[in-house]
Amino acid sequence: MSMSFSLAPKPYSSSITCCRRFGGIRSEVVAVMVAPKQRRRELLAESSGTVIMFPHNLSKQGVPLADLHVDEVVEWQCQNGNFATTTKPRFEPCFLKDGYEMCRKICKEYAKTFYLGTLLMTQERQKAIWAIYVWCRRTDELVDGPNADYMKSCGVLDRWEERLHDIFNGRPYDLLDAALTDTISNFPLDIKPFRDMIEGMRMDTKKTRYKNFQELYLYCYYVAGTVGLMSVPIMGIAPESIIPPQSVYDSALSLGIGNQLTNILRDVGEDAIRGRVYLPQDELAQFGLCEEDIFRRKVSESWREFMKEQIMRARFYFNLSEQGASQLHKASRWPVWSSLILYRKILDAIEDNDYDNLTKRAYVGRTKKFLMLPLAYKRSLSSPNTNLIPRYQG
């Protein structure tokens, strides 16, 4: 089965290419802001007994969540009553069934591990998360797909955003849109994270360099953190959760940031071929590096030290995300823990390659992925009120 991401009337054409941003849906995370200090700080993950040290040379300060208006999204999506702004759209049962079935097949084909994790979810949540995954993938394909060069030059993203508003207003364009329209009528989903993701695609058409981590964090929020915000209402928060909903959303945002930072570190060499450098320019300079070192594919000792710090930052965000992963509805935790554990393994693979992500692509083999699933399942069974909250020690 193949699918086109164009806005032309027919919904299918060539096969979907593998995207840098989407190895599976990211359903969790947040950026917890900690005031910078001159010396190294430690994050004590008491639930696992490990000590996570944040790189002392680099900034972990992202963009304040207030500037991103995340709190407004959380407030809207935490409604338990009548949240729909319009009358629930009516579709022929077979039409809607076909739409969700298409979403299921796409998710199964292109996010196999995540798909397996969704099978433990309730049927309603399964269908909803598949619909969101497919919309995100279609959006990503507009700038990273086989027709991306054409898409960038003809205002497709503007039309795609108009189409998004139609979806939220009960006017879907095709079967896949209809699945998302139905999902919106069943769950309290705010349109802002969806619009923000489109803004991230716009950024990709105009920006190829990031001068500091604040700029890079904003990009990571747009293209990956937003998925966490979309997914929490679908995953559901456990009734016995011991932390506020805002903290769960914060964790969902952090998982997205960690996933995207990991994608960037994995794909440095491939992005360089496209003339793109998704690394903070000021931090490269701190280690005596510049983008020419990347284009020359020079793996020096300075590069290795730089990569160690970048990997440590990605792990920092993954550790922040653990708190919220255990607070989700029990039936929804497995795909989240699968994503969290497998993305950490990508960082391990970069280290195993002696930090050569300029000529080699780190990956986790299929066998190793499946061996990780039981571990993810075990973590998903942990009770929210038995997980200690990580604390900072400076």
ABEGO torsion letter per residue (X at the ends): XBBBABABABABBBBBBBBAABAEBBABEBBBBBBBBABBBBBBBAAAGBBBBBBAABBABBBBAAAAGAAAAAAAAABABBABABBBBBBBAAAAAAAAAAAAAAAAAABAAAAAAAAABBAAAAAAAAAAAAAAAAAAAAAABAAAAAAAAAGAAAAAAAAAAAAAAGBBABAAAAAAAAAAAABBBBAAAAAAAAAAAAAAAABABBABAAAAAAAAAAAAAAAAAAAAAAAEBBAABABBAAAAAAAAAAAAAAAAAAAAAAAAAAAAAAGBBABBAAAAAAAGBBAAAAAAGBBBAAAAAAAAAAAAAAAAAAAAAAAAAAABBAAAAAAAAAAAAAAAAAAAAAAAAGGBAAABBBBBBAAAAAAAAAAAAAAAABBAAABBBBBBBX
